Amino acid sequence: MFDYDAYIQRKLSRFLDGPETFQLSALRRDGRHKYRSSTLALFAWSVGLVRLFLSPVSFYLVPAALLLTGYASVAMDSPMRVMVLIFLAVFLVELILGFWYRPRVDIVRLMPDRVRAKSRFKVQFILHNRRRLPAWDIWADPFHYGPGLSTEQHAALAELPPKAEVKLESIVYAKRRGRHLIYTARVESRFPFNLIKWSCRWRKDARMLSVYPAFTSLTKFKLPLGARNQAEGMARYSKIGESMELMGVRDYREGDDIRRIDWPGTARLGSFVVKEFEEDELKRIALVTDTYVPPPTLWQRLRKMPKESEELEAALELTAALAEYFSRGEAAVELFAVGLEVHHLETGRGTTSFEAVCDILSGIEPSPEPALPQLEPDVFRDLSEVGGAVVVLIGDDPERRKFVERLRESDVSLRVFLITDSPSELPPEWVALSPQAIRSGMVREL
C-alpha cells in the first residue's frame, strides 16, 4: 500500500533543501537548523530556477532590455526601438540554435567520499555525447557544491563531437570541516551567445561528501597507564587479514574450530590435530571529545558575525590525530563525541576504522549546552569498562572536572587535554594545549 504521508514528507523535505544550483546554509539539514523556513526555501527555488536557465550575462542584459522596451513603447519615435529589436533578434537566434544543439550527454562523475580540510581534490567527469550533433561550450557541474567548498577550476570543453567520449576534471578546495550533500551531476551549455543555459543531468548521482579535520599526525603518544590488555578484545575488534603467531599443533578436542585443523599433520599422524595460535592482546582506549561551546550573546552577534570555534576545531583535529595514531595498531578505540548527540563508535585496527571516525568528526556541530554530564548511564558504563581513556576538553568548569572525577572513581586511567590559550590552575595530570599550536601542526608528541 502506498504511503502518501511518507511521500509528502519526502517531497517537503526536498523542497526545504533548496535547489541544487543555489544552496543556502540556513537550509542545511544539521543539528543547528532544526527549523527551516518555507519562505526562504521558496526564495531559494525562485533564484535557483532563474539561474538554471539564465547565464550571469543575462542577469544584467534582461533588466536593461526590459527598461529599454518600456521606454520604447512610450517614445514611439525613439531610436531605442532599434536596439530593442536587435536584442529580440539575438535572443531568438540564441533560443533556436541553443535548443537545436542542446546537450544530451551521459555523465559519470568520480569524486572521493571523504577529503581532508584545507586540501584540494579532483572531481573527474566522463562525458559521452548521445546525439549525432556536436555539443558546444560544455561545462560540467558549473555551480558551487556548497559552503566551505570552492571550485577553483571548472571542467569545461569547447566542443564535444557527435557520439564522442571525453574525460574532464575540476579542482575543488575544501576550506573547512563539514558534511556536504553533493547533488546530481549536471552538464550545461551556453551556446551560442552565452545568454541561455541548456542542461542535462544524471539524476541518481547524489552523494554525501565528508570533509574531516586537517590534523597533523602524531609521532609519539604515551598511552594512559594501566590500560587493560584484553585478549578477548582481539575477537571483538579483529579484522580480516590480521595474523596471529603459530605456536604449534595439538590433538583435536570436542568443540575445537574445525577451520583450525592441520590437514597435513592429520594425514601424517592418522588422527585429527589442530593449530594453536598465540593471540595478540589489544588495548582498549576510550577517546572522549567535548563539543560544548557557549552560544554568542546578542551583543556579540551584533558586533560581528559568529565564526567557527577555534577551540572546538583544534579539539576535533587532535581527536582525529589520536584516532589515526591508534589505527596504526596501538589500540582499539571507543570514540565518544559528546555534543548535540552522543556519537559512540567502536573501532578496530586499520584505515577502515579511521575512516569511520573521520565521517563522524566531519559532521559534529558545537553543542549549545554542557553535554558531558548528560551521558546516558549505559554509555557511561561502557566508558568506565575500558582500561584507559583520553579526554579532550575545550573548557574548564566544575561540571567538566566532575566528569573527569567520575571516570577516575571508575578505576579508569586518564590522560586529559585542555584546549585553551589561558590555562588556569589545573590538576597535575591535565595538559593544556594551545589551539593555535594544534592547528599549525606543532603538536606531534604527547
Sine and cosine of phi, psi and omega as CSV:
sin_phi,cos_phi,sin_psi,cos_psi,sin_omega,cos_omega
0.00,0.00,0.73,-0.69,-0.06,-1.00
-0.96,0.29,0.76,-0.65,-0.02,-1.00
-1.00,-0.07,0.99,-0.15,-0.04,-1.00
-0.93,0.36,-0.58,0.81,-0.01,-1.00
-0.90,0.44,-0.70,0.72,0.02,-1.00
-0.91,0.42,-0.61,0.79,0.02,-1.00
-0.90,0.44,-0.70,0.72,0.00,-1.00
-0.91,0.41,-0.64,0.77,0.01,-1.00
-0.90,0.44,-0.63,0.78,0.04,-1.00
-0.90,0.43,-0.69,0.73,-0.01,-1.00
-0.92,0.39,-0.62,0.78,0.03,-1.00
-0.91,0.40,-0.67,0.74,0.03,-1.00
-0.89,0.46,-0.64,0.77,0.03,-1.00
-0.91,0.41,-0.60,0.80,0.06,-1.00
-0.90,0.44,-0.67,0.75,-0.02,-1.00
-0.95,0.31,-0.33,0.95,0.07,-1.00
-0.92,0.39,-0.45,0.89,-0.07,-1.00
1.00,0.03,0.17,-0.98,-0.03,-1.00
-0.96,0.27,0.29,-0.96,-0.01,-1.00
-0.93,0.36,-0.55,0.83,-0.13,-0.99
-1.00,-0.03,-0.03,1.00,0.01,-1.00
-0.50,-0.86,1.00,0.01,-0.08,-1.00
-0.98,-0.18,0.70,-0.71,0.05,-1.00
-0.93,-0.36,0.68,-0.74,-0.02,-1.00
-0.90,0.44,-0.48,0.88,0.00,-1.00
-0.94,0.35,-0.27,0.96,0.01,-1.00
-0.99,-0.17,0.10,0.99,-0.01,-1.00
-0.93,0.38,0.55,-0.83,0.06,-1.00
-1.00,-0.01,0.99,-0.11,0.05,-1.00
-0.49,-0.87,-0.06,-1.00,-0.08,-1.00
-0.94,0.35,-0.39,0.92,-0.05,-1.00
-0.98,0.19,-0.49,0.87,-0.08,-1.00
-0.93,-0.37,0.99,0.14,0.03,-1.00
-0.97,0.23,-0.45,0.89,0.05,-1.00
-0.91,-0.42,0.77,-0.63,0.04,-1.00
-0.87,-0.49,0.82,-0.58,-0.12,-0.99
-0.96,0.29,0.77,-0.63,0.08,-1.00
-0.94,0.34,-0.53,0.85,0.05,-1.00
-0.91,0.42,-0.69,0.72,0.05,-1.00
-0.91,0.42,-0.61,0.79,0.04,-1.00
-0.91,0.42,-0.63,0.77,0.03,-1.00
-0.90,0.43,-0.65,0.76,0.06,-1.00
-0.88,0.47,-0.69,0.72,0.00,-1.00
-0.89,0.46,-0.66,0.75,0.02,-1.00
-0.91,0.41,-0.62,0.79,0.02,-1.00
-0.89,0.45,-0.74,0.67,0.02,-1.00
-0.91,0.41,-0.65,0.76,-0.01,-1.00
-0.89,0.46,-0.65,0.76,0.02,-1.00
-0.92,0.39,-0.63,0.78,0.05,-1.00
-0.90,0.44,-0.70,0.72,0.00,-1.00
-0.93,0.37,-0.40,0.92,0.01,-1.00
-0.93,0.37,-0.54,0.84,-0.09,-1.00
-0.95,-0.30,-0.43,0.90,-0.04,-1.00
-0.95,-0.31,0.68,-0.73,0.04,-1.00
-0.98,0.21,0.23,-0.97,0.06,-1.00
-0.84,0.54,-0.53,0.85,0.03,-1.00
-0.90,0.43,-0.62,0.78,-0.03,-1.00
-0.93,0.38,-0.44,0.90,0.03,-1.00
-0.87,0.50,-0.49,0.87,0.01,-1.00
-1.00,-0.07,-0.58,0.81,-0.08,-1.00
-0.97,0.23,-0.64,0.77,-0.08,-1.00
-0.90,0.43,-0.74,0.67,0.07,-1.00
-0.86,0.51,-0.63,0.78,0.02,-1.00
-0.91,0.42,-0.65,0.76,0.01,-1.00
-0.91,0.41,-0.60,0.80,0.04,-1.00
-0.91,0.42,-0.64,0.77,0.06,-1.00
-0.90,0.43,-0.68,0.73,0.02,-1.00
-0.90,0.44,-0.63,0.78,0.02,-1.00
-0.90,0.44,-0.66,0.75,0.04,-1.00
-0.90,0.44,-0.66,0.75,0.01,-1.00
-0.92,0.38,-0.66,0.75,-0.04,-1.00
-0.93,0.36,-0.48,0.88,0.02,-1.00
-0.95,0.31,-0.38,0.92,0.04,-1.00
-1.00,0.01,-0.76,0.65,0.01,-1.00
-1.00,-0.06,1.00,-0.05,-0.12,-0.99
-0.91,0.41,-0.49,0.87,-0.04,-1.00
-1.00,-0.08,0.14,0.99,-0.05,-1.00
-0.96,0.28,0.65,-0.76,0.06,-1.00
-0.92,0.39,-0.16,0.99,0.03,-1.00
-0.89,0.45,-0.36,0.93,0.00,-1.00
-0.88,0.47,-0.54,0.84,0.03,-1.00
-0.91,0.41,-0.67,0.75,0.01,-1.00
-0.91,0.42,-0.61,0.79,0.04,-1.00
-0.90,0.44,-0.68,0.73,0.02,-1.00
-0.90,0.43,-0.62,0.78,0.04,-1.00
-0.89,0.45,-0.70,0.72,-0.01,-1.00
-0.89,0.45,-0.67,0.74,0.02,-1.00
-0.90,0.44,-0.59,0.80,0.03,-1.00
-0.92,0.39,-0.70,0.72,0.03,-1.00
-0.89,0.46,-0.67,0.74,0.00,-1.00
-0.90,0.44,-0.62,0.78,0.02,-1.00
-0.92,0.40,-0.67,0.74,0.05,-1.00
-0.90,0.44,-0.68,0.74,0.05,-1.00
-0.85,0.52,-0.67,0.74,-0.04,-1.00
-0.92,0.39,-0.69,0.72,-0.06,-1.00
-0.94,0.33,-0.79,0.62,-0.04,-1.00
-0.92,0.39,-0.64,0.77,0.02,-1.00
-0.89,0.46,-0.67,0.74,0.03,-1.00
-0.91,0.41,-0.62,0.79,-0.04,-1.00
-0.93,0.38,-0.63,0.78,-0.03,-1.00
-0.97,-0.22,0.35,0.94,-0.01,-1.00
-0.86,0.52,0.58,-0.81,-0.09,-1.00
-0.97,0.24,0.64,-0.77,0.18,-0.98
-0.77,-0.64,1.00,-0.09,-0.23,-0.97
-0.78,-0.62,0.69,-0.72,0.20,-0.98
-0.99,0.13,0.74,-0.68,-0.13,-0.99
-0.86,-0.51,0.76,-0.65,0.19,-0.98
-0.85,-0.53,0.86,-0.51,-0.01,-1.00
-0.93,-0.38,0.79,-0.61,0.00,-1.00
-0.90,-0.44,0.86,-0.51,0.03,-1.00
-0.49,-0.87,0.42,-0.91,-0.02,-1.00
-0.94,0.34,0.37,-0.93,0.06,-1.00
-0.99,0.14,-0.44,0.90,-0.01,-1.00
-0.55,-0.84,0.61,-0.79,0.02,-1.00
-0.68,-0.73,0.28,-0.96,0.00,-1.00
-1.00,0.04,0.64,-0.77,0.06,-1.00
-0.89,0.45,0.46,-0.89,-0.02,-1.00
0.87,0.49,0.60,0.80,0.03,-1.00
-0.69,-0.73,0.29,-0.96,0.04,-1.00
-0.96,-0.29,0.59,-0.81,0.05,-1.00
-0.64,-0.77,0.35,-0.94,-0.06,-1.00
-0.98,-0.21,0.63,-0.78,0.15,-0.99
-0.91,-0.42,0.88,-0.47,-0.07,-1.00
-0.97,-0.22,0.59,-0.81,-0.01,-1.00
-0.80,-0.60,0.67,-0.74,0.16,-0.99
-0.89,-0.45,0.91,-0.42,-0.08,-1.00
-0.93,-0.38,0.73,-0.68,0.05,-1.00
-0.81,-0.58,0.88,-0.48,-0.01,-1.00
-0.98,0.22,0.88,-0.47,-0.02,-1.00
-0.99,0.11,-0.25,0.97,-0.11,-0.99
-1.00,-0.06,0.28,-0.96,0.10,-1.00
-1.00,0.02,0.10,1.00,0.07,-1.00
-0.92,-0.39,0.50,-0.87,0.04,-1.00
-0.95,0.30,0.40,-0.91,0.11,-0.99
-0.95,-0.32,0.73,-0.68,-0.11,-0.99
-0.92,-0.39,0.49,-0.87,0.11,-0.99
0.79,0.61,0.88,0.47,-0.11,-0.99
-1.00,-0.01,0.72,-0.70,0.12,-0.99
-0.80,-0.61,0.73,-0.68,0.05,-1.00
-0.97,-0.23,0.79,-0.61,-0.06,-1.00
0.71,0.70,0.91,0.41,-0.07,-1.00
-0.97,0.25,-0.04,1.00,-0.03,-1.00
-0.99,-0.15,0.27,-0.96,0.09,-1.00
-0.98,0.19,0.59,-0.80,-0.08,-1.00
-0.97,0.24,-0.29,0.96,0.04,-1.00
0.54,-0.84,0.10,-1.00,0.03,-1.00
-0.87,0.50,0.71,-0.71,-0.01,-1.00
1.00,-0.03,-0.15,0.99,0.03,-1.00
-0.85,-0.52,0.82,-0.57,-0.05,-1.00
-0.84,-0.54,0.86,-0.51,0.02,-1.00
-0.99,0.14,0.93,-0.36,-0.03,-1.00
-1.00,0.06,-0.46,0.89,0.01,-1.00
-0.59,-0.80,0.92,-0.40,0.01,-1.00
-0.99,0.17,0.55,-0.83,0.10,-1.00
-0.98,0.22,0.90,-0.44,-0.08,-1.00
-0.66,-0.75,0.43,-0.90,-0.02,-1.00
-0.51,-0.86,0.71,-0.70,-0.03,-1.00
-0.95,0.31,-0.64,0.77,-0.05,-1.00
-0.54,-0.84,0.74,-0.68,0.13,-0.99
-0.92,-0.39,0.96,-0.29,-0.09,-1.00
-0.88,0.48,0.29,-0.96,0.00,-1.00
-0.88,0.47,0.69,-0.73,0.05,-1.00
0.84,0.54,0.32,0.95,-0.04,-1.00
-1.00,-0.06,0.30,-0.95,0.05,-1.00
-0.77,-0.64,0.74,-0.67,-0.02,-1.00
-0.72,-0.69,0.32,-0.95,0.07,-1.00
-0.89,-0.46,0.76,-0.65,0.02,-1.00
-0.79,-0.61,0.28,-0.96,0.08,-1.00
-0.52,-0.85,0.54,-0.84,0.10,-1.00
-0.87,-0.50,0.36,-0.93,-0.02,-1.00
-0.89,-0.45,0.81,-0.59,-0.06,-1.00
-0.86,-0.51,0.66,-0.75,0.04,-1.00
-0.96,-0.28,0.84,-0.55,0.04,-1.00
-1.00,0.00,0.97,-0.24,-0.12,-0.99
-0.97,0.26,-0.60,0.80,-0.07,-1.00
-0.48,-0.88,0.20,-0.98,-0.04,-1.00
-0.91,0.42,0.51,-0.86,0.06,-1.00
0.32,-0.95,0.12,-0.99,0.11,-0.99
-0.90,-0.45,0.75,-0.66,-0.14,-0.99
-0.80,-0.61,0.76,-0.64,0.11,-0.99
-0.99,0.12,0.93,-0.36,0.01,-1.00
-1.00,-0.03,0.90,-0.43,-0.08,-1.00
-0.97,0.24,-0.06,-1.00,-0.12,-0.99
-0.89,0.46,0.51,-0.86,0.02,-1.00
-0.93,0.37,0.62,-0.79,-0.07,-1.00
-0.68,-0.73,0.63,-0.77,0.12,-0.99
-0.88,-0.47,0.70,-0.71,-0.14,-0.99
-0.73,-0.68,0.60,-0.80,0.06,-1.00
-0.80,-0.60,0.68,-0.73,0.03,-1.00
-0.91,-0.42,0.39,0.92,0.01,-1.00
-0.95,0.31,0.64,-0.77,0.07,1.00
-0.98,-0.20,-0.39,0.92,-0.17,-0.99
-0.92,-0.39,0.22,0.97,0.07,-1.00
0.88,0.48,0.65,0.76,0.03,-1.00
-0.93,-0.37,-0.68,0.74,-0.04,-1.00
-0.88,-0.47,0.63,-0.78,0.04,-1.00
-0.99,-0.15,0.71,-0.70,0.13,-0.99
-0.87,-0.49,0.80,-0.60,-0.16,-0.99
-0.67,-0.74,0.29,-0.96,0.17,-0.99
-0.59,-0.81,0.36,-0.93,-0.08,-1.00
-0.56,-0.83,0.28,-0.96,0.08,-1.00
-0.97,-0.25,0.94,-0.35,-0.23,-0.97
-0.97,0.26,-0.18,0.98,-0.11,-0.99
-0.92,-0.39,0.52,0.86,-0.10,-0.99
-0.89,-0.46,0.26,0.96,0.03,-1.00
-0.94,0.34,0.56,-0.83,-0.03,-1.00
-0.41,-0.91,0.20,-0.98,0.04,-1.00
-0.96,-0.29,0.77,-0.64,0.02,-1.00
-0.95,-0.32,0.80,-0.59,0.03,-1.00
-0.98,-0.20,0.82,-0.57,0.10,-1.00
-0.95,-0.32,0.97,-0.26,-0.09,-1.00
-1.00,0.00,0.26,-0.97,-0.09,-1.00
-0.86,0.51,0.54,-0.84,0.01,-1.00
-1.00,0.07,0.99,0.13,-0.09,-1.00
-1.00,-0.04,0.27,-0.96,0.12,-0.99
-0.94,-0.33,0.80,-0.60,-0.07,-1.00
-0.89,0.45,0.62,-0.79,0.06,-1.00
-1.00,0.07,0.66,-0.75,0.07,-1.00
-0.99,-0.11,-0.33,0.94,-0.02,-1.00
-0.42,-0.91,0.69,-0.73,0.06,-1.00
-0.54,-0.84,0.74,-0.67,0.01,-1.00
-1.00,-0.02,0.91,-0.42,-0.01,-1.00
-0.92,0.39,0.46,-0.89,0.06,-1.00
-0.84,0.54,0.70,-0.71,0.01,-1.00
-0.89,0.45,0.65,-0.76,0.05,-1.00
1.00,0.08,0.13,0.99,0.06,-1.00
-0.86,0.51,0.79,-0.62,-0.13,-0.99
-0.96,0.30,0.73,-0.69,0.13,-0.99
-1.00,-0.03,0.90,-0.44,-0.11,-0.99
-0.91,-0.42,0.92,-0.40,0.04,-1.00
-0.91,0.42,-0.59,0.81,0.02,-1.00
-0.93,0.37,-0.32,0.95,0.05,-1.00
-0.89,0.45,-0.49,0.87,0.02,-1.00
-0.89,0.45,-0.66,0.75,0.03,-1.00
-0.92,0.39,-0.50,0.87,-0.06,-1.00
-0.98,0.20,-0.62,0.79,-0.12,-0.99
-0.94,-0.35,-0.18,0.98,-0.14,-0.99
-0.86,0.51,0.60,-0.80,0.04,-1.00
-0.92,-0.38,0.38,-0.93,0.03,-1.00
-0.89,0.46,0.70,-0.71,0.00,-1.00
0.95,-0.31,-0.30,0.96,0.06,-1.00
-0.98,0.20,0.65,-0.76,-0.08,-1.00
-0.96,-0.30,0.40,-0.91,0.11,-0.99
-0.83,-0.55,0.48,-0.87,-0.08,-1.00
-0.98,0.19,0.76,-0.65,0.00,-1.00
-0.98,0.21,0.83,-0.56,0.01,-1.00
-1.00,-0.07,-0.55,0.83,-0.04,-1.00
0.34,-0.94,-0.34,-0.94,0.02,-1.00
-0.77,-0.63,0.35,-0.94,0.06,-1.00
-0.52,-0.86,0.16,-0.99,0.00,-1.00
-0.91,0.41,0.56,-0.83,0.01,-1.00
-0.93,0.38,0.69,-0.72,0.09,-1.00
-0.87,-0.48,0.45,-0.89,-0.01,-1.00
-0.89,0.46,0.78,-0.63,-0.03,-1.00
0.98,-0.21,-0.17,0.98,0.03,-1.00
-0.93,0.37,0.47,-0.88,0.03,-1.00
-0.94,0.33,0.87,-0.50,-0.05,-1.00
-0.92,0.40,-0.30,0.95,0.03,-1.00
-0.94,0.33,-0.25,0.97,0.00,-1.00
-0.99,-0.12,0.14,0.99,0.03,-1.00
-0.92,0.39,0.76,-0.65,0.05,-1.00
-1.00,0.01,0.99,-0.14,-0.12,-0.99
-0.93,0.36,-0.66,0.76,0.08,-1.00
-0.87,0.50,-0.68,0.74,0.03,-1.00
-0.91,0.40,-0.59,0.81,0.04,-1.00
-0.89,0.45,-0.69,0.72,0.01,-1.00
-0.91,0.41,-0.56,0.83,-0.04,-1.00
-0.96,0.27,-0.63,0.78,-0.08,-1.00
-1.00,-0.03,-0.35,0.94,-0.01,-1.00
0.99,0.10,0.10,0.99,0.07,-1.00
-0.60,-0.80,0.40,-0.91,-0.08,-1.00
-0.93,0.36,0.73,-0.68,0.13,-0.99
-0.76,-0.65,0.50,-0.87,-0.02,-1.00
-0.84,-0.54,0.43,-0.90,0.03,-1.00
-0.99,0.15,0.57,-0.82,0.09,-1.00
-0.90,-0.43,0.72,-0.70,-0.02,-1.00
-0.87,-0.49,0.46,-0.89,0.15,-0.99
-1.00,-0.09,0.93,-0.36,-0.06,-1.00
-0.98,0.19,0.68,-0.74,0.07,-1.00
-0.93,0.36,0.50,-0.86,0.14,-0.99
-1.00,-0.06,0.66,-0.75,-0.11,-0.99
-0.88,-0.48,0.83,-0.56,0.04,-1.00
-0.97,0.23,0.66,-0.75,0.07,-1.00
-0.93,-0.36,0.83,-0.56,-0.03,-1.00
-0.83,-0.55,0.76,-0.65,0.13,-0.99
-1.00,-0.03,0.78,-0.63,0.00,-1.00
-0.91,-0.40,0.95,-0.31,-0.10,-1.00
-0.94,-0.33,0.82,-0.57,-0.01,-1.00
-0.87,-0.50,0.80,-0.60,0.01,-1.00
-1.00,0.00,0.69,-0.73,-0.03,-1.00
-0.81,-0.59,0.31,0.95,-0.03,-1.00
-0.97,0.24,0.88,-0.48,0.07,-1.00
-0.81,-0.59,0.90,-0.43,0.01,-1.00
-0.84,0.54,0.74,-0.67,0.00,-1.00
-0.90,0.43,0.55,-0.84,0.00,-1.00
-0.92,0.40,0.53,-0.85,0.05,-1.00
-0.96,0.28,0.20,-0.98,0.01,-1.00
-0.88,0.48,-0.63,0.78,0.01,-1.00
-0.90,0.43,-0.63,0.78,0.03,-1.00
-0.92,0.40,-0.60,0.80,0.02,-1.00
-0.93,0.37,-0.58,0.82,0.00,-1.00
-0.95,0.31,-0.58,0.82,-0.04,-1.00
-0.95,0.30,-0.64,0.77,-0.03,-1.00
-0.40,-0.92,0.36,-0.93,0.03,-1.00
-0.94,0.33,0.69,-0.72,0.04,-1.00
-0.88,0.48,0.72,-0.69,0.03,-1.00
-0.94,-0.33,0.12,-0.99,0.03,-1.00
-0.91,0.41,0.54,-0.84,-0.02,-1.00
-0.96,0.28,0.86,-0.50,0.02,-1.00
-0.89,0.45,-0.63,0.77,-0.02,-1.00
-0.93,0.38,-0.67,0.74,0.00,-1.00
-0.90,0.43,-0.71,0.70,0.00,-1.00
-0.89,0.45,-0.62,0.78,0.05,-1.00
-0.91,0.41,-0.64,0.77,0.02,-1.00
-0.89,0.45,-0.66,0.75,0.01,-1.00
-0.94,0.34,-0.57,0.82,0.08,-1.00
-0.91,0.41,-0.65,0.76,0.05,-1.00
-0.91,0.41,-0.64,0.77,0.05,-1.00
-0.87,0.49,-0.69,0.73,0.03,-1.00
-0.90,0.44,-0.64,0.77,0.02,-1.00
-0.90,0.44,-0.66,0.75,0.03,-1.00
-0.91,0.41,-0.70,0.72,0.01,-1.00
-0.89,0.46,-0.63,0.77,0.02,-1.00
-0.92,0.39,-0.60,0.80,0.03,-1.00
-0.91,0.42,-0.71,0.71,-0.01,-1.00
-0.93,0.37,-0.50,0.86,-0.02,-1.00
-0.92,0.38,-0.24,0.97,0.04,-1.00
-0.96,0.27,-0.08,1.00,0.04,-1.00
0.87,-0.49,0.06,1.00,-0.03,-1.00
-0.95,0.30,-0.60,0.80,-0.07,-1.00
-0.22,-0.98,0.29,-0.96,0.18,-0.98
-1.00,-0.06,0.69,-0.73,-0.14,-0.99
-0.95,-0.31,0.67,-0.74,0.25,-0.97
-0.93,-0.36,0.95,-0.31,-0.09,-1.00
-1.00,0.02,0.76,-0.65,0.12,-0.99
-0.83,-0.56,0.98,-0.19,0.09,-1.00
-0.99,-0.15,0.93,-0.36,-0.18,-0.98
-0.97,-0.22,0.90,-0.43,0.01,-1.00
-0.40,-0.92,-0.79,-0.61,0.06,-1.00
-0.86,0.51,-0.50,0.87,0.15,-0.99
-0.57,-0.82,0.37,-0.93,-0.02,-1.00
-1.00,0.02,0.89,-0.47,0.08,-1.00
-1.00,-0.09,0.92,-0.40,-0.01,-1.00
-0.91,-0.41,0.88,-0.47,-0.04,-1.00
-0.74,-0.68,0.81,-0.59,0.10,-1.00
-0.99,-0.15,0.82,-0.57,-0.06,-1.00
-0.88,-0.47,0.27,-0.96,0.13,-0.99
-0.92,-0.39,-0.64,-0.77,0.02,-1.00
-0.96,-0.29,0.45,-0.89,0.10,-1.00
0.95,-0.32,0.13,-0.99,-0.09,-1.00
-0.94,0.33,-0.48,0.88,-0.02,-1.00
-0.88,0.47,-0.67,0.74,0.03,-1.00
-0.91,0.42,-0.64,0.77,0.00,-1.00
-0.92,0.40,-0.58,0.81,0.04,-1.00
-0.90,0.44,-0.59,0.80,0.06,-1.00
-0.90,0.43,-0.62,0.78,0.07,-1.00
-0.89,0.45,-0.67,0.74,0.00,-1.00
-0.87,0.49,-0.64,0.77,0.01,-1.00
-0.89,0.46,-0.62,0.78,0.03,-1.00
-0.94,0.34,-0.72,0.69,-0.05,-1.00
-0.91,0.42,-0.50,0.87,-0.03,-1.00
-0.92,0.39,-0.47,0.88,-0.09,-1.00
-0.97,-0.24,0.11,0.99,-0.04,-1.00
-0.96,0.27,0.74,-0.68,0.05,-1.00
-0.94,-0.34,0.46,-0.89,0.03,-1.00
-0.89,0.45,0.64,-0.77,0.02,-1.00
-1.00,0.04,0.78,-0.62,-0.02,-1.00
-0.98,0.21,-0.09,1.00,0.01,-1.00
-0.62,-0.78,0.41,-0.91,-0.02,-1.00
-0.83,0.55,0.74,-0.67,-0.09,-1.00
-0.90,-0.44,-0.42,0.91,-0.04,-1.00
-0.85,0.53,-0.69,0.72,-0.01,-1.00
-0.93,0.37,-0.21,0.98,-0.10,-0.99
-0.99,-0.14,0.25,0.97,0.05,-1.00
-0.87,0.49,0.71,-0.70,0.01,-1.00
-0.89,0.45,0.51,-0.86,-0.02,-1.00
-0.84,0.55,-0.64,0.77,-0.02,-1.00
-0.94,0.35,-0.57,0.82,0.05,-1.00
-0.92,0.38,-0.66,0.75,0.01,-1.00
-0.92,0.38,-0.51,0.86,0.06,-1.00
-0.91,0.42,-0.71,0.71,0.06,-1.00
-0.88,0.47,-0.61,0.80,-0.02,-1.00
-0.91,0.41,-0.63,0.78,-0.05,-1.00
-0.98,0.18,-0.18,0.98,-0.01,-1.00
-0.99,0.13,-0.25,0.97,0.02,-1.00
-0.99,0.16,0.34,-0.94,-0.06,-1.00
-0.98,0.19,-0.56,0.83,-0.04,-1.00
-0.68,-0.73,0.43,-0.90,-0.01,-1.00
-0.63,-0.78,0.61,-0.79,0.13,-0.99
-0.91,-0.42,0.87,-0.49,-0.07,-1.00
-0.93,-0.37,0.81,-0.58,0.02,-1.00
-0.94,-0.35,0.91,-0.41,-0.04,-1.00
-0.93,-0.37,0.52,-0.86,0.05,-1.00
-0.89,-0.45,0.35,0.94,0.05,-1.00
-0.14,-0.99,0.32,-0.95,-0.01,-1.00
-0.81,-0.59,0.91,-0.42,0.06,-1.00
-0.48,-0.87,0.17,-0.98,-0.05,-1.00
-0.85,0.53,-0.59,0.81,-0.04,-1.00
-0.93,0.37,-0.65,0.76,0.04,-1.00
-0.91,0.40,-0.66,0.75,0.02,-1.00
-0.90,0.43,-0.60,0.80,0.03,-1.00
-0.90,0.43,-0.62,0.79,0.04,-1.00
-0.89,0.46,-0.70,0.71,0.02,-1.00
-0.89,0.46,-0.63,0.78,0.02,-1.00
-0.91,0.42,-0.61,0.79,0.05,-1.00
-0.88,0.47,-0.63,0.77,0.06,-1.00
-0.91,0.42,-0.68,0.73,-0.01,-1.00
-0.90,0.43,-0.63,0.78,0.03,-1.00
-0.93,0.38,-0.35,0.94,0.04,-1.00
-1.00,0.08,0.19,0.98,0.04,-1.00
0.92,0.38,0.61,0.79,0.03,-1.00
-0.97,-0.25,0.79,-0.61,0.09,-1.00
-0.96,0.27,0.72,-0.70,-0.19,-0.98
-0.85,-0.53,0.51,-0.86,0.34,-0.94
-0.75,-0.66,0.83,-0.56,-0.10,-1.00
-0.89,-0.46,0.79,-0.61,0.03,-1.00
-0.88,-0.47,0.81,-0.59,0.02,-1.00
-0.95,-0.31,0.87,-0.50,-0.01,-1.00
-1.00,0.03,0.95,-0.30,-0.04,-1.00
-0.33,-0.94,0.43,-0.90,0.09,-1.00
-1.00,-0.03,-0.41,0.91,-0.07,-1.00
-0.77,-0.64,0.98,0.18,-0.03,-1.00
-0.94,0.33,0.64,-0.77,0.09,-1.00
-1.00,-0.06,-0.32,-0.95,0.03,-1.00
-0.95,0.30,0.90,-0.44,-0.11,-0.99
-0.93,-0.36,0.39,-0.92,0.12,-0.99
-0.86,0.51,0.39,-0.92,-0.11,-0.99
-0.86,0.52,-0.59,0.81,-0.10,-1.00
-1.00,0.08,-0.06,1.00,0.02,-1.00
-0.99,0.14,0.58,-0.82,0.04,-1.00
-0.84,-0.54,0.82,-0.58,0.04,-1.00
-1.00,-0.03,0.75,-0.67,0.01,-1.00
-0.80,-0.60,0.70,-0.72,0.03,-1.00
-0.98,0.22,0.72,-0.70,0.03,-1.00
-0.88,0.47,-0.56,0.83,0.03,-1.00
-0.91,0.41,-0.60,0.80,0.02,-1.00
-0.91,0.41,-0.63,0.78,0.01,-1.00
-0.93,0.37,-0.72,0.69,-0.10,-1.00
-0.96,0.27,-0.36,0.93,0.05,-1.00
-1.00,0.00,-0.03,1.00,0.05,-1.00
1.00,0.08,0.31,0.95,-0.03,-1.00
-0.99,0.11,-0.32,0.95,-0.02,-1.00
-1.00,-0.04,0.96,-0.29,-0.01,-1.00
-0.83,-0.55,-0.33,0.94,0.00,-1.00
-0.75,-0.66,0.70,-0.71,0.00,-1.00
-0.68,-0.73,0.00,0.00,0.00,0.00
